[in-house]
Structures are given as structure tokens and as C-alpha cells.
Amino acid sequence: MAEKVRSIRGIGEKTENQLKRLNIETTDDLIRHYPRCYLTYGEPVKMADIRTGVRCSVCGELTSPVHMKAFGKRKLCTCLVADQTGHLFLRWFNMPWLRSSLSCGDRYIFVGTPVYKDGRVMMEQPEYIPLSRYGEYTRTFQPVYALTAGLSNKTLQKAIKTVFDDYPVPEYLPENMRLYYELEEEGKALHEIHFPSSRDALEAARKRIIFDEFFRFFAALEMVKDRSDHALNRHVILWNDKVKAFLEHLPYQLTEGQKQALEDIRSDLGGTMTMNRLIQGDVGSGKTLVAMTAMYAAVTNGYQCVFMAPTEILAQQHYENFRNTFEPLGVKVGLLTGSMNAAARREARQMCASGEYRMIIGTHALIQEGVSFPDLALAVTDEQHRFGVRQRDALMQKGNDPHVLVMSATPIPRTLAIILYRDLDVSLMRDMPADRLPIKNAVIGEKSRQTAWTFIQKEISQGHQAYIICPLIEESEGLDAENVMEYTARVTQAFPPGMRIEALHGRMSADEKAEIMERFAGGEIDLLVSTTVIEVGIDVPKATVILIEDAQRFGLAQLHQLRGRVGRGKDQSYCIFLSGSDQKEAMERLSVIGRSNDGFAIADEDLKLRGPGDFFGTKQSGTMRFALGDIYENSDILKMASEAVSQLRSEGCDFGKLLPGMLENDLNYARNI
């Protein structure tokens, strides 16, 4: 059981408060506060070869005594050192003992990062190591930690060492499993990550700790599950003649991906077990049509079904689409969202409870108390990464083991999807409808903004509509990024009179956003200047061009999602990525998305360049965050951990007892994945 950090020898109230600012409150928190990097000690370089900003070691002789000056309470020590190729200025703050420790003519190895200040190259606060001992240092890794004001690296390292001395780490994995996966003992791995004895030992420690992170994640998922993965099918739904006729009368051909997904769903709904399926498809791949077909099948078999969307805008748009499609076929479609007034919400709940609504489209309002469905057989959630396990389960609790269909536009490899969505079968849709023209892309710099504006005006003059996306809502001091309100004023002044321009951002009320989007979808607005609030939930076929300002500030995956707002109709569409940075790296990264419309290929590149944070919505919802593990770079270890948890589950393992020290935030984390 983890102890409070105050119980550690040498930790007083001051250090306790400093550690708390780093979210370190227990001994377990402390030993899992891993180094952010390691300092190594390489072969000394000649002074003529040192480069500013690059850590190095130099061997030099003091050519002057150490001088000290006082600046109030601060003391500054300086000296000169030299070798045969040049000299170097050194200075230390608040280390007055150096005057007696270092003498003119002494030779040391000095280690630090040279900087250019006050007209000269210097090292500040360099380490100084006797030549006779430097060989010991070249074999070590010096950990560097994330710190807070007043807390030193040395203090943190000392506290961690004390924890290992006083609080041994028990092993939780069965010995045969640990040996099978060739894993280091947990206690030794944790010690090595902080105090590496060799590069090989450090790599073995990282493997074990990454395994533990993934294992705890999967174990936590098991602990928060509120339902059986293998419920019997209580609602057999057959692909009847009405469903077949619906598909036969579609005004377009289904893609192969849609056909396969529908076949998977048909088999699930008519099988012996309840369906739990993930439809994973790129932006514009036709996932909604697949969901609509499944819901129509449920209704024609005498059941109710619900569709939960992540935003009010998206729910409203789906409602209009479903109503226009199915009410001519005799299906009553209802809407339930949080922004509805009390009377409308009360009426909608009554229609759900009476069974008069057969298809219900809504937001989180669907899972609130007081909402009931007498014969719910199918629950669909859109944009899976925006909902957690608890929310999905809450929707399922509205029925008696209903079938579950979840959809995601996050394009991750199938093998990883199977692991991460371990309670779901996966259907993958990679191809696009045949009537969709590929979007044409352009990556430009600041100098080409006027050209882009002119192109947008041309498209609008031809009866089309356009988006401009900005990262911010208002002016932010010190952050050089375009913002919605200022940008809207700029384009209103620059564009021809009479062009209908509006702004949309997340701080507007739900009613305001819905009203603007309704007008945009209805063709009453020519140009919509917006934040990323339109990333999901807008389908406007007449919108043919989108300009993304400061594109370098977004992840490639998010840029791809934004690009998906155009190309929804039959006209040629365009996406312009405007980089506010002329740095080579920024332009090269944007060129990846400029060359491809394939979300899966872009996803792979984005993960190589940025990691999975943006991809899984870390900045939005906090998912997929691990201290050391990366689900792509360490996919082999991820698979090991998944297998290990599955094996222990099959043996009846109680994960609560296996991991008695599991942090509460592990469970909270899993509940919200």
C-alpha cells in the first residue's frame, strides 16, 4: 500500500507541498514520476569544437583564479579555462566555496551546455569532475526530472532512493507469466529507470514499465465493466424485404466497405449473441448510411432504436436526415437534446416512453434519468472517441441488453483497434463512395493568403460556400495565431460587399451555434469563419473550399477531420492549409497531408511525427495517456499486456486483489476511455 510522501525520511512540509504541485502525494506517485531524459557523459571535445546549445564535456586547465562578486544576496563565481585550441569562460551562481575548491593550474573535465552571452561563449553552472574519476561518469546515466519551483533534481532523486530503501516494491505478476514475456521484476525495473546501471538494463526496465502501464489500463477496463461481453441475443433482427428494398432504392452504389459492414451487422443482429460492433471508417466513407440501415432493420422488426451524437449540431443534422429519409416510410423519428425547452423535452420523453418514437436521435440527454424506452433493441453512438465506457453503458442500460453499434472516424490500424476496443468486433471501411471527387489540397505560406482569399471569393461567386478555420476565439497576448472574431472583421472588410459572412465558435450557446449552422446549411451564409467546433457535425454539400489558418498548430489527424467538412457533394472541393510558420519542419509536416486524402496513411505519419496524443483526443478528452508507453511504437508490448489480462481473466483473476495498489485515477481513467 502506498504511503504518504510525508512518511519518507527527509521530507518535510515544504518539500511535501512542492511535490504536491507535481501531483506527487504518495510513495507510489513518487517512484512513478519517471525521468524525462538522461544526461550522459561523452568523450571530451576540444574547445575549438564546442557548439552553443549542445551539451558537451571539455578538458581544461584553469588559467585564472576563481573570482567572486556579490549582487545583493547572490554571489557570482567566474574563471577562465583553456586547452591547446582555445579558452572558455565559466560562471556559477551561489557557489562561493569554489574559490577554495578550484585553483589556477588545476585540470578538470567541465560538463555543461555552452551559451553565447555578453559577447562571449560561456558555460553556466557546469559540473566539474576530476580527470581521474571521469571514467566512472561515462558509464552512468544521470536522470533529469520534471520539477517545480524550489525543488531540485538532487532532492527528488534522493527522495526516490529513500523510497526504494524503505519501501520494497512487491511483484504482482505470476512468475510464469513474467518469465514467458521476458519481463524484469517490477521493483528492479522501477529502480533501474531512476538509477540505470547500463543501457541494456535501462531498456529492460522501460519494457517492464511500459508493459505495466498497458496492463493496468486493460485491467482497469475489466474492473469497470458493468456488463457481460457475451449476452444472449434478446432482440433477433432479421434483414427483411423492407430493408432489402431500402438498399435497392438508394440513389448510389454502396462501397465494398459499406457492403461488408452491413453483412457483418446483418449476421450479428440475426445471431445468437448480442451485437457489440465498431464501424471504423474514414471521414466521408458512409458510416451513417450503414447505421441508418441497421436502425431501419430494427424498426421493421418491431423495435425502437437510438442514435447518440457527441454534439447538438450533429444531433440536429442527423435528425433532419433521418426524418427526411424514414418518415415517408412510416417511421416516427424523434429528437432529444439538452438545449430543448422544458415542454419540448417533456413531450419528447413521453413519446420515447410510449414507443411512438421508433427512431430517436439525441445527445447525452438520451442517458439522463427520466428517459425510458419500452422496447429498445439497438443503440448507436457516433464518434466513438468522444464517449466513454460509462456513457456507452448508460445508454445500454436504457434497454434489456440491446445491440450496440459504435462508429469512429479515427483511422487506426485494425490490429490495434481490436486490442483497444477489446469488447467490440471491428468492421473497417477504407474506401469512399464512387461519386465523391478527391479533394484537391494546397499547402501555402503567409504570402499567399490574398491568393487564397481570391480563390474563395471565386468559389462563392459560383454558388458555393466556404469555411475558414482559426485556432483561437479571441486575441491571446503572446500567441501569434489568427482568431475568429478579428479574422471575421478582416475578411468582411476585404471581401466584396454583400458577401454573407458569419462567425462560429465554442463559446456561443447551443442555440446560437445551431441557428448559425442551420442558416449555413440552408445556404443563407456564404462564408463561415469558425474554430474547430465544426470538426464533427456539419454536412453541407455546397461547401467546396476550406482554408485552415495556422495549420501548423494542428495535428495531421485533426487537419484531416477538418478537411472532411468539404467534399460532401458532387462538386470539386478544395482544402488550403496555410502555415503561419516558414520553418522547414512545419512545411514538410503539412506536405504529408497535402499529398494524401487517405486518413489511415495520414494517421501513420501523424503518429510518427507527434505521437498518439491528438489522435485519440488527448487534448480534448484525456484518453490514451501513458507516461512511457506509446500504443504505436510499443504495439508489441501492448499486445502482450492485452493477452496477459485476457489470460488472467479467463482464469477468474480478481484484478482488484491482484493490483491492490492500483491508483484510483487508473480506474477513473478507464471509466472515461
Secondary structure as the mmCIF struct_conf table of DSSP 4:
data_model
#
loop_
_struct_conf.conf_type_id
_struct_conf.id
_struct_conf.beg_label_comp_id
_struct_conf.beg_label_asym_id
_struct_conf.beg_label_seq_id
_struct_conf.end_label_comp_id
_struct_conf.end_label_asym_id
_struct_conf.end_label_seq_id
HELX_LH_PP_P HELX_LH_PP_P1 ALA A 2 GLU A 3
STRN STRN1 LYS A 4 LYS A 4
HELX_RH_3T_P HELX_RH_3T_P1 VAL A 5 SER A 7
BEND BEND1 ILE A 8 ILE A 8
TURN_TY1_P TURN_TY1_P1 ARG A 9 GLY A 10
HELX_RH_AL_P HELX_RH_AL_P1 GLU A 13 LYS A 20
TURN_TY1_P TURN_TY1_P2 ARG A 21 ASN A 23
STRN STRN2 THR A 26 THR A 26
HELX_RH_AL_P HELX_RH_AL_P2 THR A 27 ILE A 31
TURN_TY1_P TURN_TY1_P3 ARG A 32 ARG A 32
BEND BEND2 HIS A 33 HIS A 33
BEND BEND3 ARG A 36 ARG A 36
STRN STRN3 CYS A 37 LEU A 39
STRN STRN4 VAL A 45 VAL A 45
HELX_RH_3T_P HELX_RH_3T_P2 MET A 47 ASP A 49
TURN_TY1_P TURN_TY1_P4 THR A 52 GLY A 53
BEND BEND4 VAL A 54 VAL A 54
STRN STRN5 CYS A 56 LEU A 62
BEND BEND5 SER A 64 SER A 64
HELX_LH_PP_P HELX_LH_PP_P2 PRO A 65 VAL A 66
STRN STRN6 HIS A 67 PHE A 71
TURN_TY1_P TURN_TY1_P5 GLY A 72 LYS A 73
STRN STRN7 ARG A 74 ASP A 83
TURN_TY1_P TURN_TY1_P6 GLN A 84 THR A 85
STRN STRN8 GLY A 86 PHE A 93
BEND BEND6 ASN A 94 ASN A 94
TURN_TY1_P TURN_TY1_P7 PRO A 96 TRP A 97
HELX_RH_AL_P HELX_RH_AL_P3 LEU A 98 SER A 101
TURN_TY1_P TURN_TY1_P8 CYS A 104 GLY A 105
STRN STRN9 ARG A 107 GLY A 112
STRN STRN10 VAL A 115 LYS A 117
TURN_TY1_P TURN_TY1_P9 ASP A 118 GLY A 119
STRN STRN11 ARG A 120 GLU A 124
BEND BEND7 GLN A 125 GLN A 125
STRN STRN12 GLU A 127 PRO A 130
HELX_RH_3T_P HELX_RH_3T_P3 LEU A 131 ARG A 133
HELX_RH_AL_P HELX_RH_AL_P4 TYR A 134 TYR A 137
TURN_TY1_P TURN_TY1_P10 THR A 138 ARG A 139
STRN STRN13 GLN A 142 VAL A 144
TURN_TY1_P TURN_TY1_P11 ALA A 149 GLY A 150
HELX_RH_AL_P HELX_RH_AL_P5 ASN A 153 ASP A 166
BEND BEND8 TYR A 167 TYR A 167
HELX_LH_PP_P HELX_LH_PP_P3 PRO A 168 GLU A 171
BEND BEND9 LEU A 173 LEU A 173
HELX_RH_AL_P HELX_RH_AL_P6 GLU A 175 TYR A 180
TURN_TY1_P TURN_TY1_P12 TYR A 181 GLU A 182
HELX_RH_AL_P HELX_RH_AL_P7 GLU A 186 HIS A 194
BEND BEND10 PHE A 195 PHE A 195
BEND BEND11 SER A 197 SER A 198
HELX_RH_AL_P HELX_RH_AL_P8 ARG A 199 VAL A 224
BEND BEND12 ARG A 227 ARG A 227
TURN_TY1_P TURN_TY1_P13 ASP A 229 HIS A 230
STRN STRN14 LEU A 232 LEU A 232
BEND BEND13 ARG A 234 HIS A 235
HELX_RH_AL_P HELX_RH_AL_P9 ASP A 241 GLU A 248
TURN_TY1_P TURN_TY1_P14 HIS A 249 HIS A 249
BEND BEND14 PRO A 251 TYR A 252
HELX_LH_PP_P HELX_LH_PP_P4 GLN A 253 THR A 255
HELX_RH_AL_P HELX_RH_AL_P10 GLU A 256 LEU A 269
TURN_TY1_P TURN_TY1_P15 GLY A 270 GLY A 270
BEND BEND15 GLY A 271 THR A 272
STRN STRN15 MET A 273 MET A 273
STRN STRN16 ASN A 276 GLY A 281
TURN_TY1_P TURN_TY1_P16 VAL A 283 GLY A 284
BEND BEND16 SER A 285 SER A 285
HELX_RH_AL_P HELX_RH_AL_P11 LYS A 287 THR A 300
TURN_TY1_P TURN_TY1_P17 ASN A 301 GLY A 302
STRN STRN17 GLN A 304 MET A 308
BEND BEND17 PRO A 310 THR A 311
HELX_RH_AL_P HELX_RH_AL_P12 GLU A 312 PHE A 326
HELX_RH_3T_P HELX_RH_3T_P4 GLU A 327 LEU A 329
TURN_TY1_P TURN_TY1_P18 GLY A 330 GLY A 330
STRN STRN18 VAL A 333 LEU A 336
TURN_TY1_P TURN_TY1_P19 GLY A 338 SER A 339
BEND BEND18 MET A 340 MET A 340
HELX_RH_AL_P HELX_RH_AL_P13 ALA A 342 SER A 354
TURN_TY1_P TURN_TY1_P20 GLY A 355 GLY A 355
BEND BEND19 ARG A 358 ARG A 358
STRN STRN19 MET A 359 GLY A 362
BEND BEND20 THR A 363 THR A 363
HELX_RH_3T_P HELX_RH_3T_P5 HIS A 364 ILE A 367
BEND BEND21 GLN A 368 GLN A 368
TURN_TY1_P TURN_TY1_P21 GLU A 369 GLY A 370
TURN_TY1_P TURN_TY1_P22 PRO A 374 ASP A 375
STRN STRN20 LEU A 376 THR A 381
BEND BEND22 ASP A 382 GLU A 383
HELX_RH_3T_P HELX_RH_3T_P6 GLN A 384 ARG A 386
BEND BEND23 PHE A 387 PHE A 387
HELX_RH_AL_P HELX_RH_AL_P14 VAL A 389 MET A 396
TURN_TY1_P TURN_TY1_P23 GLN A 397 LYS A 398
BEND BEND24 GLY A 399 ASP A 401
STRN STRN21 HIS A 403 SER A 408
HELX_RH_AL_P HELX_RH_AL_P15 ARG A 414 LEU A 420
TURN_TY1_P TURN_TY1_P24 TYR A 421 ASP A 423
BEND BEND25 LEU A 424 LEU A 424
STRN STRN22 ASP A 425 MET A 429
TURN_TY1_P TURN_TY1_P25 ALA A 434 ASP A 435
HELX_LH_PP_P HELX_LH_PP_P5 ARG A 436 ILE A 439
STRN STRN23 LYS A 440 ILE A 444
HELX_RH_3T_P HELX_RH_3T_P7 GLU A 446 SER A 448
HELX_RH_AL_P HELX_RH_AL_P16 ARG A 449 SER A 461
TURN_TY1_P TURN_TY1_P26 GLN A 462 GLY A 463
STRN STRN24 GLN A 465 ILE A 469
BEND BEND26 PRO A 471 PRO A 471
STRN STRN25 LEU A 472 LEU A 472
BEND BEND27 ILE A 473 GLU A 474
TURN_TY1_P TURN_TY1_P27 GLU A 477 GLY A 478
STRN STRN26 ASN A 483 ASN A 483
HELX_RH_AL_P HELX_RH_AL_P17 VAL A 484 ALA A 494
BEND BEND28 PHE A 495 PHE A 495
HELX_LH_PP_P HELX_LH_PP_P6 PRO A 496 PRO A 496
TURN_TY1_P TURN_TY1_P28 PRO A 497 GLY A 498
STRN STRN27 ILE A 501 LEU A 504
TURN_TY1_P TURN_TY1_P29 GLY A 506 ARG A 507
BEND BEND29 MET A 508 MET A 508
HELX_RH_AL_P HELX_RH_AL_P18 ALA A 510 ALA A 521
TURN_TY1_P TURN_TY1_P30 GLY A 522 GLY A 523
BEND BEND30 ASP A 526 ASP A 526
STRN STRN28 LEU A 527 SER A 530
HELX_RH_3T_P HELX_RH_3T_P8 THR A 532 ILE A 534
BEND BEND31 GLU A 535 GLY A 537
TURN_TY1_P TURN_TY1_P31 PRO A 541 LYS A 542
STRN STRN29 ALA A 543 ILE A 548
TURN_TY1_P TURN_TY1_P32 GLU A 549 ASP A 550
HELX_RH_3T_P HELX_RH_3T_P9 ALA A 551 ARG A 553
BEND BEND32 PHE A 554 PHE A 554
HELX_RH_AL_P HELX_RH_AL_P19 LEU A 556 ARG A 563
TURN_TY1_P TURN_TY1_P33 GLY A 564 ARG A 565
BEND BEND33 VAL A 566 VAL A 566
BEND BEND34 GLY A 569 ASP A 571
STRN STRN30 TYR A 574 LEU A 578
BEND BEND35 GLY A 580 GLY A 580
HELX_RH_AL_P HELX_RH_AL_P20 LYS A 584 ARG A 595
HELX_RH_AL_P HELX_RH_AL_P21 GLY A 599 ARG A 610
BEND BEND36 PRO A 612 PRO A 612
TURN_TY1_P TURN_TY1_P34 GLY A 613 GLY A 617
HELX_RH_AL_P HELX_RH_AL_P22 THR A 618 SER A 621
BEND BEND37 MET A 624 MET A 624
BEND BEND38 ALA A 627 LEU A 628
TURN_TY1_P TURN_TY1_P35 ILE A 631 ASN A 634
HELX_RH_AL_P HELX_RH_AL_P23 SER A 635 SER A 650
TURN_TY1_P TURN_TY1_P36 GLU A 651 GLY A 652
HELX_RH_AL_P HELX_RH_AL_P24 PHE A 655 LEU A 658
TURN_TY1_P TURN_TY1_P37 PRO A 660 GLY A 661
HELX_RH_AL_P HELX_RH_AL_P25 GLU A 664 ARG A 671
TURN_TY1_P TURN_TY1_P38 ASN A 672 ASN A 672
#
